[in-house]
Amino acid sequence: MDIQNLIEKVLIYALPVIFAITVHEAAHGYVARYLGDQTAWMMGRVTLNPVKHIDPIGTILMPLLLYFATSGAFLFGYAKPVPVNFGRLRHPKRDMIWVALAGPASNFIQAILWALFFVLLRAFGVEETFFLEMARGGVLVNLVMWAFNLFPLPPLDGGRVLAGLLPRGGAQEFLARIEPYGFFIVMGLVIAGIVSTWWLRPLMTFGYQVIDLLISPLTALLR
């Protein structure tokens, strides 16, 4: 293991990852508060302080262990979930969709901002590899979080969206029953390559295309 290369990668990705996780979780809490549930707000979780959202195992230990175990080929981690009492939302079935979408939406917006940062760096003649790689990393990290969290299986955000869209009855009950095992099911699908092949890659390709389209006017202007 190249320790110097590891340290460089950690430094490059540290800021994008911290922002990606922090804003993602805070967005859930902010939208929940706006729609009627004060739980996250009262617990101090609607904040950009990353310490409030870091899970020692999921945010630090697991990614490091996976990095060393797979030589950087596979990384996975998670933050401390923001508490949301869906029963306190003004329209629980509908509003849970917006609360769930808030996190991935915040990541997509951050991906756009990192892409804009990259374009501006190049436009002003900045050739420092560290900052250029950080900008690229910011786009990548946030698109991964955006796409992965939209996977339609609880406890991921996509599972919450699916539960909100499905009619009340057997389908929702089925999702509720498998939720305690959802994390292990998702991990199994990730290790088997199903999530990356059939979900992450197509969605991220689409995400990159949308970002390229959105920033193309600025790119053309700065040429």
QUIWOUR-V833594 format. One line per field, one symbol per residue. phi: phi as a letter, one per 40 degrees, with the letter a starting at -180 (. if undefined). A space follows every 50 residues. Layout:
# QUIWOUR-V833594
phi = ???
This chain:
# QUIWOUR-V833594
phi = .ccccccccccccdcdcdcdcccdcccdccccccchbcdccccgccaccc ccbcbdcccbccdccccccbfgcabaaabccccbccccccbdcccccccc cdcdccccccccccccccccdcccgcbcddccccccccccdccccccccc dcacccdccccccccccchcccccccccdcbddcccccccccgccccbbc ccccdccccccdcccdccdcccc
